[in-house]
Amino acid sequence: MATAVLNDIEAPLDEEQLATRFAGTLVYRSLIELGEPVKASEVAKGAERPDVDLKLARVVLSTNPHMTAVDRKWTLWTRFLDARSTVDQNVRRVMLTFGQPMRIPHLARELTAIYGRPAEIFEEMLRQLARERSRYFPVGEDMIAPAEWLLNTDWENEDELLFENFLDDEDALPLVSLAAEIGFSDADASKYGELLDRAGKPLKGKALQFIGWRTNKLHFDPVVFFNRLFVQSGAQPLGEELWVGPELAARLAARFPSIAEQEVSDNAEAEAQEAAQPLQIGDEERDRLVQRIAESDETVFATRLLEEQFDITPDYRTYQEDLQMLIQTLATDERIVWVGADRFRPQGLIPPYVFSVPGLLEIPETNFVDAENNLVDLMLEDEGFDGGLDREILNPLAQDVLDEEPVPRPDPNPPSNARAVIKFHHKQIGTLPLCQFPSGFFAPEPSILEVEFVLPSSQKVQVWVNNDTRLLYGLLDWFQSIPIDSGATFTLERQAADRFAINYNEETEPSMFISRNRINELLELQERAEAEDLPDFDVMRLIMEHYRKGIEYVTLLTEVNIVRRVTRRMIASILSEYHCFFQRGGSWVFDTKKLIQGFDKTKRKFLAKF
């Protein structure tokens, strides 16, 4: 096929091949301007040239490697670029594939197809890049092009300048005499096309700029020259930084009818997809894939492996089936580790801290006794709880790691948003308990997931989810930026199986918000409780003395756990089994006058048996 030859710009191209390339640039431009998958007839109409008809469009669309069919319509491969790559990387790939300046709104729309974000965001970013001129430069009224297309004029010596701009002598020196013959001037755009026509073949853009530089070394501006070349000269870009003059462009266009006569199936759009067969992975291919992952020092994505190893991209008819086949094949290989979604890592590349519950979150086993050697903190069965505490302990805000209800079966259709509250002890180490999230909000398999969190600053951070320890790890840096010590809330939005966005509005959960001054008082109580070996009963009593009008159960649970990690059922038991604690208006009150009455003997029948 002609396109196979055209990929090698060093190979001499005859006019039939050049005409195919020229037709490809016109069809490509039409697809860019249309901005979405379209029928071949729409592509031909969008070219707005009578010599680009339906037959020619179908030939180009069926043979050009940069175009493909999706749902029986034609689109561009660059619209399936990896959204995990940076915007700058994908902008460059789109522009180099197109091979000529692009209108900023069109380029922004291409980025929207890749990233799924509003085009307005990218338009402003692209205009800023064009104004900076370090990586891109402005063309015409609202276009942009990569700065690597410009001649670097930092060298005065011609040989050095050619070398540093990757130009061979034969690219530029034969043009010197032609330029002299026609009186070439970098200020006269008509001379650009005339020089190209005299050459009679495609020329590199930088070779043309070199000639312009020779005529005006002191004041030559490659941006101005490029603008004149593209906007005023009548020259035509052929992609890969090649240009042809108006006369040669007309000769190439005259060959379009013969190119259009190439045989193309009437069902080319459907056949382009139907040709794809389900992926089969043999032992040799599996070993090669595993080796590729094992040799990496970072996460490897199955979607990327599909493209790299099998040339399978998201528009393939069997893409989802092939992706699942690849994930299932690799997930069972003991030489590597599946960390959720399409992510894989070499063995030993998961941080060790992800595998255990930090000591700060452990709940110590205690056996406190009074002066008569009787146990003070006694656990009751749930039936013995007073004042609705049997319901309060089931509140997700009351539950925590190592102190939660049995995990329900994952919801096959979990909500895409969930609210979380940052507790004091979790804020200190950057963790979150999974019990705050609906079952299935994070994928239930594998045991350890690597996910990406998008912070309110748009920064992306790596977060680990351990379904066995029931903890999420990796938010310490962001937590430290939050001025609230206990009770800060945020919403987590699942954007993909392995990507979540944090929405934070500086709001708090009233029942769990603890002021900085109160935190300091509780830390002092923590020191006293350790020094005097205070029972949980006394810790609760001292806290409740601070709240003469009463304290909510969740607030009490929060404050007690700043002093010492205590289970929700132990606190509910102590509230229910001592006369000095009672409920009033939904809050719990400590009555020092009833302290002498001690343990409520009617609760003995509810004592938990271990």
VEXDREN-2710 file (C-alpha; in Angstrom, 1 decimal):
% VEXDREN-2710
k/r/px/py/pz
1/MET/0.0/0.0/0.0
2/ALA/1.1/3.5/-0.7
3/THR/0.8/4.5/3.0
4/ALA/3.4/2.0/4.0
5/VAL/5.9/3.8/1.8
6/LEU/4.8/7.3/2.9
7/ASN/5.7/6.6/6.5
8/ASP/9.4/6.7/5.4
9/ILE/10.1/10.3/4.5
10/GLU/13.7/9.4/3.4
11/ALA/12.3/7.2/0.6
12/PRO/11.8/8.9/-2.8
13/LEU/8.1/9.3/-3.5
14/ASP/6.6/9.3/-6.9
15/GLU/3.8/11.7/-7.8
16/GLU/1.1/9.0/-7.3
17/GLN/2.3/8.5/-3.7
18/LEU/2.6/12.2/-3.1
19/ALA/-0.9/12.6/-4.4
20/THR/-2.1/9.9/-1.9
21/ARG/-0.4/11.8/0.9
22/PHE/-1.9/15.1/-0.2
23/ALA/-5.4/13.6/-0.4
24/GLY/-4.8/12.2/3.1
25/THR/-4.0/15.7/4.5
26/LEU/-7.2/17.0/3.0
27/VAL/-9.3/14.2/4.4
28/TYR/-7.6/14.4/7.8
29/ARG/-8.3/18.1/7.9
30/SER/-12.0/17.4/7.2
31/LEU/-12.1/14.9/10.1
32/ILE/-10.5/17.4/12.4
33/GLU/-12.9/20.2/11.5
34/LEU/-15.9/17.9/11.8
35/GLY/-14.8/16.9/15.2
36/GLU/-16.6/13.6/15.6
37/PRO/-17.1/10.2/13.9
38/VAL/-18.8/10.7/10.5
39/LYS/-19.7/8.9/7.4
40/ALA/-17.4/9.0/4.3
41/SER/-19.9/11.2/2.5
42/GLU/-19.7/13.7/5.3
43/VAL/-15.9/13.6/5.2
44/ALA/-16.0/14.4/1.4
45/LYS/-18.4/17.2/1.9
46/GLY/-16.3/18.6/4.8
47/ALA/-13.2/18.8/2.6
48/GLU/-15.0/21.6/0.6
49/ARG/-13.1/20.7/-2.6
50/PRO/-14.8/19.3/-5.7
51/ASP/-11.8/17.0/-6.3
52/VAL/-12.3/15.3/-3.0
53/ASP/-15.4/13.2/-3.7
54/LEU/-17.0/10.2/-1.9
55/LYS/-14.9/7.6/-3.8
56/LEU/-11.6/9.4/-3.0
57/ALA/-12.6/9.8/0.7
58/ARG/-13.4/6.1/1.0
59/VAL/-10.1/5.1/-0.4
60/VAL/-8.2/7.4/1.9
61/LEU/-10.2/6.5/5.0
62/SER/-9.8/2.7/4.3
63/THR/-6.0/2.9/3.7
64/ASN/-4.7/5.7/5.8
65/PRO/-3.1/4.3/9.1
66/HIS/-4.2/7.3/11.1
67/MET/-7.9/6.7/10.5
68/THR/-10.3/4.0/11.6
69/ALA/-14.0/3.0/11.8
70/VAL/-16.2/3.2/14.9
71/ASP/-19.8/2.2/14.7
72/ARG/-19.7/2.3/10.9
73/LYS/-18.4/5.8/10.9
74/TRP/-14.9/7.2/10.4
75/THR/-12.7/8.8/13.1
76/LEU/-9.1/9.5/14.0
77/TRP/-6.8/7.1/16.0
78/THR/-5.5/10.0/18.0
79/ARG/-8.9/10.3/19.7
80/PHE/-8.0/7.1/21.5
81/LEU/-4.7/8.3/23.0
82/ASP/-4.1/7.3/26.6
83/ALA/-5.8/9.7/29.0
84/ARG/-3.1/8.9/31.6
85/SER/-0.5/10.7/29.4
86/THR/0.0/14.4/30.1
87/VAL/-1.9/16.9/28.0
88/ASP/1.4/18.2/26.6
89/GLN/2.3/14.7/25.4
90/ASN/-1.0/14.2/23.7
91/VAL/-1.1/17.7/22.2
92/ARG/2.2/16.9/20.6
93/ARG/1.1/13.5/19.3
94/VAL/-2.1/15.0/17.8
95/MET/-0.3/17.8/16.1
96/LEU/2.6/15.7/14.7
97/THR/0.1/13.2/13.3
98/PHE/-1.9/16.0/11.7
99/GLY/1.3/17.6/10.4
100/GLN/0.2/21.2/10.1
101/PRO/-1.1/24.0/12.4
102/MET/-4.4/23.5/14.0
103/ARG/-7.1/25.9/15.1
104/ILE/-7.2/26.1/18.9
105/PRO/-10.9/25.2/19.2
106/HIS/-10.4/22.2/17.0
107/LEU/-7.4/21.0/19.0
108/ALA/-9.2/21.6/22.3
109/ARG/-12.1/19.4/20.9
110/GLU/-9.6/16.6/20.1
111/LEU/-8.3/16.8/23.7
112/THR/-11.9/16.6/25.0
113/ALA/-12.3/13.3/23.0
114/ILE/-9.3/12.0/24.9
115/TYR/-9.8/13.3/28.4
116/GLY/-13.6/13.8/28.5
117/ARG/-13.2/17.3/30.0
118/PRO/-14.9/20.5/28.7
119/ALA/-13.1/22.0/25.6
120/GLU/-13.1/25.5/27.2
121/ILE/-10.6/24.3/29.7
122/PHE/-8.2/23.2/27.0
123/GLU/-8.8/26.3/24.8
124/GLU/-7.5/28.7/27.5
125/MET/-4.5/26.4/28.2
126/LEU/-3.6/26.2/24.5
127/ARG/-3.8/29.9/24.1
128/GLN/-1.5/30.4/27.0
129/LEU/1.0/27.9/25.5
130/ALA/0.9/29.8/22.2
131/ARG/1.6/33.1/24.0
132/GLU/4.6/31.6/25.9
133/ARG/6.1/30.3/22.6
134/SER/8.5/27.9/24.5
135/ARG/6.9/24.7/23.2
136/TYR/4.2/26.0/20.8
137/PHE/3.8/29.2/18.8
138/PRO/0.8/31.1/17.3
139/VAL/-0.1/30.8/13.7
140/GLY/-2.6/33.1/12.0
141/GLU/-5.5/34.4/14.1
142/ASP/-6.3/31.4/16.2
143/MET/-4.0/28.5/15.4
144/ILE/-1.1/26.8/17.1
145/ALA/1.9/24.7/16.1
146/PRO/4.8/22.9/17.9
147/ALA/8.0/25.0/18.3
148/GLU/10.0/22.0/17.0
149/TRP/8.8/23.0/13.5
150/LEU/10.8/26.2/13.8
151/LEU/14.4/26.7/12.7
152/ASN/16.7/27.2/15.7
153/THR/18.9/30.2/14.9
154/ASP/21.2/30.1/17.9
155/TRP/24.2/29.3/15.7
156/GLU/25.9/31.8/13.3
157/ASN/27.9/29.1/11.4
158/GLU/25.8/27.6/8.6
159/ASP/27.2/24.1/9.1
160/GLU/26.4/24.1/12.8
161/LEU/23.0/25.5/12.2
162/LEU/22.2/22.8/9.7
163/PHE/23.5/20.1/12.0
164/GLU/21.6/21.4/15.1
165/ASN/18.4/21.5/13.1
166/PHE/18.8/17.9/11.8
167/LEU/19.2/19.1/8.2
168/ASP/21.5/17.4/5.8
169/ASP/23.4/19.4/3.2
170/GLU/21.2/18.0/0.4
171/ASP/18.1/19.2/2.2
172/ALA/19.1/22.9/2.0
173/LEU/22.2/23.7/0.0
174/PRO/20.8/22.9/-3.5
175/LEU/18.2/25.6/-2.8
176/VAL/20.7/28.3/-2.3
177/SER/21.3/28.8/-6.1
178/LEU/17.6/28.5/-6.9
179/ALA/16.8/31.2/-4.2
180/ALA/19.4/33.5/-5.8
181/GLU/17.9/33.0/-9.3
182/ILE/14.4/34.1/-8.2
183/GLY/15.6/36.8/-5.8
184/PHE/14.2/35.1/-2.7
185/SER/13.3/37.3/0.2
186/ASP/12.0/36.2/3.6
187/ALA/9.7/39.3/3.5
188/ASP/8.0/38.2/0.2
189/ALA/5.7/35.2/0.8
190/SER/5.1/34.7/-3.0
191/LYS/8.8/33.7/-3.3
192/TYR/8.2/30.8/-0.9
193/GLY/5.8/29.1/-3.3
194/GLU/7.9/30.0/-6.3
195/LEU/11.0/28.4/-4.7
196/LEU/9.0/25.2/-3.9
197/ASP/7.7/25.1/-7.5
198/ARG/11.2/25.6/-8.9
199/ALA/12.4/22.7/-6.7
200/GLY/9.6/20.6/-8.1
201/LYS/9.5/18.3/-5.1
202/PRO/8.5/18.4/-1.4
203/LEU/10.9/20.3/0.8
204/LYS/11.4/20.3/4.5
205/GLY/9.9/23.3/6.3
206/LYS/13.2/24.0/8.1
207/ALA/15.1/23.9/4.8
208/LEU/12.9/26.7/3.6
209/GLN/13.4/28.6/6.8
210/PHE/17.2/28.1/6.4
211/ILE/17.0/29.9/3.0
212/GLY/15.0/32.7/4.6
213/TRP/17.6/33.0/7.4
214/ARG/20.5/33.3/4.9
215/THR/18.8/36.3/3.3
216/ASN/18.2/38.1/6.6
217/LYS/20.4/36.7/9.4
218/LEU/20.2/39.7/11.7
219/HIS/16.4/40.1/11.7
220/PHE/15.1/36.7/10.7
221/ASP/12.1/35.5/12.8
222/PRO/11.1/31.9/12.2
223/VAL/7.6/32.4/13.6
224/VAL/6.9/35.2/11.2
225/PHE/8.4/33.2/8.3
226/PHE/6.3/30.1/9.2
227/ASN/3.1/32.3/9.3
228/ARG/3.8/33.7/5.9
229/LEU/4.6/30.2/4.6
230/PHE/1.3/28.7/5.9
231/VAL/-1.0/31.7/5.5
232/GLN/0.2/33.7/2.5
233/SER/2.5/31.6/0.2
234/GLY/0.0/29.2/-1.4
235/ALA/2.2/26.3/-0.4
236/GLN/0.6/23.1/0.8
237/PRO/1.8/21.1/3.9
238/LEU/2.0/17.3/3.3
239/GLY/2.6/16.3/6.9
240/GLU/5.9/15.3/8.5
241/GLU/7.1/18.9/8.0
242/LEU/7.1/18.6/4.2
243/TRP/5.8/21.3/1.9
244/VAL/4.9/21.5/-1.9
245/GLY/4.4/24.6/-4.1
246/PRO/1.1/25.6/-5.7
247/GLU/2.0/24.1/-9.1
248/LEU/3.0/20.7/-7.7
249/ALA/-0.1/20.7/-5.5
250/ALA/-2.3/21.2/-8.5
251/ARG/-0.5/18.4/-10.4
252/LEU/-1.0/16.1/-7.4
253/ALA/-4.7/17.0/-7.1
254/ALA/-5.1/16.1/-10.8
255/ARG/-4.2/12.5/-9.8
256/PHE/-7.1/12.2/-7.3
257/PRO/-9.5/10.6/-9.8
258/SER/-7.1/7.7/-10.5
259/ILE/-6.5/7.2/-6.8
260/ALA/-10.3/7.2/-6.3
261/GLU/-10.5/4.2/-8.6
262/GLN/-8.7/1.9/-6.2
263/GLU/-11.0/-0.9/-5.1
264/VAL/-12.6/-0.4/-1.7
265/SER/-15.3/-2.6/-0.2
266/ASP/-18.8/-1.1/0.0
267/ASN/-18.8/-2.3/3.6
268/ALA/-15.3/-0.9/4.5
269/GLU/-16.5/0.7/7.7
270/ALA/-18.1/-2.5/9.0
271/GLU/-15.2/-4.7/7.8
272/ALA/-12.6/-2.5/9.5
273/GLN/-14.2/-3.6/12.8
274/GLU/-15.5/-7.1/11.9
275/ALA/-12.0/-8.1/10.9
276/ALA/-11.0/-8.0/14.6
277/GLN/-11.0/-11.5/16.2
278/PRO/-11.1/-12.2/20.0
279/LEU/-7.6/-12.2/21.5
280/GLN/-5.9/-15.5/22.3
281/ILE/-2.8/-15.3/24.6
282/GLY/-0.3/-18.2/24.3
283/ASP/2.3/-19.2/26.8
284/GLU/5.1/-17.3/25.0
285/GLU/3.0/-14.1/24.8
286/ARG/2.1/-14.5/28.4
287/ASP/5.7/-14.8/29.4
288/ARG/6.6/-11.7/27.4
289/LEU/3.9/-9.7/29.0
290/VAL/4.9/-10.8/32.5
291/GLN/8.5/-10.0/31.8
292/ARG/7.5/-6.5/30.6
293/ILE/5.7/-5.9/33.9
294/ALA/8.4/-7.6/36.1
295/GLU/11.1/-5.4/34.6
296/SER/9.2/-2.2/35.3
297/ASP/9.7/0.0/38.4
298/GLU/6.2/1.3/38.3
299/THR/2.6/0.3/37.5
300/VAL/2.0/-1.2/34.0
301/PHE/-1.5/-0.8/32.5
302/ALA/-3.2/-3.7/30.6
303/THR/-4.7/-1.1/28.2
304/ARG/-1.2/0.0/27.3
305/LEU/-0.1/-3.6/26.9
306/LEU/-2.9/-4.3/24.5
307/GLU/-1.8/-1.5/22.3
308/GLU/1.9/-2.1/22.6
309/GLN/1.9/-5.9/22.2
310/PHE/-1.2/-6.6/20.1
311/ASP/-2.1/-3.2/18.4
312/ILE/-5.5/-3.4/20.0
313/THR/-7.1/0.0/20.7
314/PRO/-10.5/0.9/22.3
315/ASP/-12.3/1.2/19.0
316/TYR/-11.8/-2.6/18.2
317/ARG/-15.0/-4.5/18.2
318/THR/-13.6/-7.1/20.7
319/TYR/-11.7/-4.5/22.8
320/GLN/-13.5/-5.1/26.1
321/GLU/-13.5/-8.8/25.7
322/ASP/-9.8/-8.7/24.9
323/LEU/-9.0/-6.4/27.8
324/GLN/-10.8/-8.8/30.3
325/MET/-9.0/-11.8/28.7
326/LEU/-5.6/-10.0/29.3
327/ILE/-6.4/-9.0/32.8
328/GLN/-7.7/-12.5/33.8
329/THR/-4.6/-14.1/32.2
330/LEU/-2.2/-11.8/34.1
331/ALA/-4.1/-11.7/37.4
332/THR/-3.4/-15.4/38.0
333/ASP/0.3/-15.2/37.4
334/GLU/2.3/-15.4/40.6
335/ARG/5.3/-13.6/39.2
336/ILE/3.4/-10.3/39.2
337/VAL/0.6/-8.6/41.2
338/TRP/-2.7/-7.4/40.0
339/VAL/-3.6/-4.2/41.9
340/GLY/-7.1/-3.6/40.5
341/ALA/-8.7/-2.3/37.3
342/ASP/-6.1/-2.8/34.5
343/ARG/-3.1/-2.1/36.8
344/PHE/-0.2/-4.6/37.4
345/ARG/3.0/-4.4/39.4
346/PRO/6.1/-6.5/39.9
347/GLN/6.2/-8.6/43.0
348/GLY/7.6/-6.7/45.9
349/LEU/6.6/-3.2/44.6
350/ILE/3.7/-2.6/46.9
351/PRO/4.7/-0.5/50.0
352/PRO/5.0/-2.7/53.1
353/TYR/2.9/-0.4/55.2
354/VAL/-0.2/-1.2/53.0
355/PHE/-0.3/-4.8/54.4
356/SER/-1.1/-4.0/58.1
357/VAL/-3.1/-1.8/60.4
358/PRO/-0.9/0.9/61.9
359/GLY/-0.4/0.6/65.6
360/LEU/-2.1/3.9/66.3
361/LEU/-5.4/2.4/65.1
362/GLU/-5.1/-0.8/67.2
363/ILE/-7.6/-1.2/70.1
364/PRO/-5.9/-2.4/73.2
365/GLU/-7.4/-5.2/75.4
366/THR/-7.8/-3.8/78.9
367/ASN/-9.0/-5.2/82.2
368/PHE/-9.4/-2.3/84.7
369/VAL/-10.5/-3.1/88.3
370/ASP/-11.7/-1.0/91.1
371/ALA/-10.4/-0.8/94.7
372/GLU/-12.2/-4.0/95.5
373/ASN/-10.7/-5.8/92.6
374/ASN/-13.9/-5.9/90.6
375/LEU/-13.9/-5.3/86.8
376/VAL/-15.0/-1.8/86.0
377/ASP/-15.5/-1.8/82.2
378/LEU/-17.9/-4.6/81.4
379/MET/-19.2/-5.5/78.0
380/LEU/-23.0/-6.0/77.5
381/GLU/-24.8/-7.7/74.7
382/ASP/-26.6/-5.3/72.4
383/GLU/-30.0/-6.2/73.9
384/GLY/-28.8/-4.5/77.2
385/PHE/-28.1/-1.1/75.6
386/ASP/-30.3/1.8/76.6
387/GLY/-31.6/4.9/74.8
388/GLY/-31.3/3.5/71.2
389/LEU/-27.6/2.8/71.5
390/ASP/-28.2/-0.5/69.7
391/ARG/-29.0/1.6/66.6
392/GLU/-26.4/4.3/67.3
393/ILE/-23.5/1.7/67.2
394/LEU/-24.5/0.8/63.6
395/ASN/-24.0/4.3/62.4
396/PRO/-21.2/4.3/59.8
397/LEU/-19.7/7.3/61.6
398/ALA/-19.5/5.3/64.8
399/GLN/-17.7/2.4/63.1
400/ASP/-14.0/2.3/62.5
401/VAL/-11.2/0.0/61.4
402/LEU/-11.1/-3.1/63.8
403/ASP/-14.5/-2.0/65.1
404/GLU/-17.0/-2.4/62.4
405/GLU/-20.0/-4.6/61.5
406/PRO/-19.5/-7.6/59.1
407/VAL/-19.0/-6.3/55.6
408/PRO/-22.2/-6.8/53.5
409/ARG/-22.0/-8.2/50.0
410/PRO/-20.7/-5.7/47.5
411/ASP/-23.5/-3.7/45.8
412/PRO/-23.3/-4.5/42.0
413/ASN/-24.4/-1.0/41.3
414/PRO/-22.8/1.1/44.1
415/PRO/-23.3/4.9/44.2
416/SER/-20.7/7.0/42.4
417/ASN/-20.4/9.5/45.3
418/ALA/-19.8/8.9/49.0
419/ARG/-19.3/11.2/52.0
420/ALA/-16.4/10.7/54.4
421/VAL/-15.4/12.2/57.7
422/ILE/-11.7/12.5/58.8
423/LYS/-11.3/11.2/62.3
424/PHE/-8.4/12.5/64.5
425/HIS/-6.3/9.4/64.6
426/HIS/-6.7/8.7/60.9
427/LYS/-5.7/12.3/60.1
428/GLN/-2.4/11.7/61.9
429/ILE/-1.4/8.9/59.6
430/GLY/-3.3/9.6/56.3
431/THR/-5.7/6.7/56.4
432/LEU/-9.5/6.2/56.1
433/PRO/-11.6/3.3/57.2
434/LEU/-13.5/1.5/54.4
435/CYS/-16.5/1.2/56.6
436/GLN/-17.4/4.8/55.8
437/PHE/-18.0/3.8/52.2
438/PRO/-20.8/1.7/50.7
439/SER/-19.8/-1.9/50.1
440/GLY/-18.6/-2.1/46.5
441/PHE/-17.7/1.6/46.2
442/PHE/-14.1/0.4/45.8
443/ALA/-13.7/-2.8/43.8
444/PRO/-13.9/-5.9/46.1
445/GLU/-11.1/-7.6/44.2
446/PRO/-8.2/-8.0/44.4
447/SER/-7.3/-7.6/48.1
448/ILE/-5.0/-4.6/47.5
449/LEU/-6.0/-1.9/45.0
450/GLU/-3.9/0.9/43.6
451/VAL/-6.1/3.9/42.8
452/GLU/-5.7/7.6/41.9
453/PHE/-7.2/10.4/43.9
454/VAL/-7.6/13.8/42.3
455/LEU/-7.2/16.4/45.0
456/PRO/-9.1/19.7/45.1
457/SER/-5.9/21.3/43.7
458/SER/-6.1/19.0/40.7
459/GLN/-3.0/17.2/41.9
460/LYS/-3.1/13.5/41.5
461/VAL/-1.9/11.2/44.3
462/GLN/-1.5/7.4/44.5
463/VAL/-3.7/5.8/47.1
464/TRP/-3.8/2.2/48.3
465/VAL/-6.9/0.3/49.3
466/ASN/-6.6/-2.9/51.3
467/ASN/-9.8/-4.9/51.3
468/ASP/-8.4/-7.2/54.0
469/THR/-7.2/-4.6/56.6
470/ARG/-10.3/-2.5/55.6
471/LEU/-8.1/0.7/55.3
472/LEU/-7.2/3.3/52.7
473/TYR/-3.6/4.6/52.8
474/GLY/-1.8/7.5/51.3
475/LEU/-3.6/10.8/52.1
476/LEU/-1.2/12.2/54.8
477/ASP/0.1/15.1/52.8
478/TRP/-3.4/16.3/51.9
479/PHE/-4.7/15.7/55.4
480/GLN/-2.0/17.9/56.8
481/SER/-3.2/20.8/54.6
482/ILE/-6.6/20.7/56.3
483/PRO/-6.7/23.0/59.4
484/ILE/-9.5/20.9/61.1
485/ASP/-8.2/18.3/63.5
486/SER/-11.4/16.2/63.7
487/GLY/-14.6/16.1/61.8
488/ALA/-13.6/17.5/58.4
489/THR/-15.8/16.1/55.6
490/PHE/-15.4/15.6/51.9
491/THR/-17.2/13.9/49.1
492/LEU/-15.4/11.2/47.0
493/GLU/-16.6/10.9/43.4
494/ARG/-15.7/7.7/41.5
495/GLN/-14.8/8.7/38.0
496/ALA/-13.4/5.4/36.9
497/ALA/-12.7/2.0/38.7
498/ASP/-9.3/3.3/39.7
499/ARG/-9.8/7.1/39.7
500/PHE/-11.6/9.2/42.4
501/ALA/-12.0/12.9/42.7
502/ILE/-12.1/14.7/46.1
503/ASN/-14.7/17.5/46.5
504/TYR/-13.8/19.5/49.7
505/ASN/-15.7/22.6/50.8
506/GLU/-14.2/23.1/54.3
507/GLU/-17.4/21.6/55.9
508/THR/-17.5/19.5/59.1
509/GLU/-19.6/16.8/60.6
510/PRO/-21.1/18.6/63.7
511/SER/-21.1/15.5/65.9
512/MET/-17.4/14.8/65.2
513/PHE/-15.9/18.3/65.0
514/ILE/-13.5/18.9/67.9
515/SER/-11.9/22.4/68.3
516/ARG/-8.1/22.7/68.6
517/ASN/-8.4/23.8/72.2
518/ARG/-10.6/20.8/73.1
519/ILE/-8.1/18.5/71.3
520/ASN/-5.3/19.8/73.5
521/GLU/-7.5/19.2/76.6
522/LEU/-8.1/15.6/75.4
523/LEU/-4.4/15.0/74.8
524/GLU/-3.7/16.1/78.3
525/LEU/-6.3/13.7/79.5
526/GLN/-4.6/11.0/77.4
527/GLU/-1.4/11.6/79.3
528/ARG/-3.2/11.4/82.6
529/ALA/-5.1/8.2/81.6
530/GLU/-1.8/6.5/80.8
531/ALA/-0.1/7.7/83.9
532/GLU/-2.9/6.8/86.3
533/ASP/-4.1/3.8/84.4
534/LEU/-7.6/5.2/84.3
535/PRO/-10.5/2.8/83.3
536/ASP/-12.6/3.7/80.3
537/PHE/-15.4/4.5/82.8
538/ASP/-13.3/7.3/84.3
539/VAL/-12.2/8.6/80.9
540/MET/-15.9/8.9/79.9
541/ARG/-16.8/10.5/83.2
542/LEU/-14.1/13.1/82.9
543/ILE/-15.1/13.9/79.4
544/MET/-18.8/14.1/80.2
545/GLU/-18.1/16.5/83.1
546/HIS/-17.1/19.0/80.5
547/TYR/-20.6/18.8/78.9
548/ARG/-23.0/19.7/81.7
549/LYS/-26.0/19.8/79.3
550/GLY/-25.1/16.4/77.8
551/ILE/-23.2/15.0/74.9
552/GLU/-24.2/12.9/71.8
553/TYR/-23.1/9.4/71.6
554/VAL/-21.0/9.9/68.4
555/THR/-19.3/12.9/69.9
556/LEU/-18.5/11.0/73.1
557/LEU/-17.1/8.1/71.0
558/THR/-15.0/10.6/69.1
559/GLU/-13.5/12.3/72.1
560/VAL/-12.9/9.0/74.0
561/ASN/-11.0/7.7/70.9
562/ILE/-8.7/10.7/71.0
563/VAL/-7.8/9.8/74.5
564/ARG/-7.7/6.0/74.0
565/ARG/-8.9/3.6/71.3
566/VAL/-12.1/2.1/72.7
567/THR/-14.8/0.2/70.9
568/ARG/-18.2/1.6/70.3
569/ARG/-19.9/-1.3/72.1
570/MET/-17.7/-0.8/75.2
571/ILE/-18.8/2.9/75.4
572/ALA/-22.4/1.9/74.8
573/SER/-22.1/-0.7/77.5
574/ILE/-20.7/1.7/80.1
575/LEU/-23.4/4.3/79.4
576/SER/-26.0/1.6/79.9
577/GLU/-24.7/-0.2/82.9
578/TYR/-24.0/2.6/85.4
579/HIS/-26.7/4.6/87.2
580/CYS/-24.7/7.8/86.9
581/PHE/-25.1/8.0/83.1
582/PHE/-28.6/8.7/81.7
583/GLN/-30.1/10.1/78.6
584/ARG/-31.9/13.4/78.3
585/GLY/-33.3/14.9/75.1
586/GLY/-31.2/12.7/72.9
587/SER/-27.9/13.5/74.8
588/TRP/-26.1/11.6/77.4
589/VAL/-25.5/13.2/80.8
590/PHE/-23.3/12.3/83.8
591/ASP/-24.8/12.8/87.2
592/THR/-22.0/12.9/89.9
593/LYS/-24.6/12.5/92.6
594/LYS/-25.5/9.0/91.3
595/LEU/-21.8/7.9/91.1
596/ILE/-22.1/6.2/94.4
597/GLN/-24.9/3.9/93.1
598/GLY/-22.4/2.2/90.9
599/PHE/-23.3/-0.7/88.5
600/ASP/-26.9/-1.3/87.5
601/LYS/-27.5/-4.9/88.7
602/THR/-30.4/-5.3/86.3
603/LYS/-27.9/-5.4/83.5
604/ARG/-26.1/-8.5/84.8
605/LYS/-28.3/-10.7/82.6
606/PHE/-26.9/-8.9/79.6
607/LEU/-23.2/-9.3/80.4
608/ALA/-21.4/-10.6/77.3
609/LYS/-20.0/-14.1/77.6
610/PHE/-16.6/-14.7/75.9
END
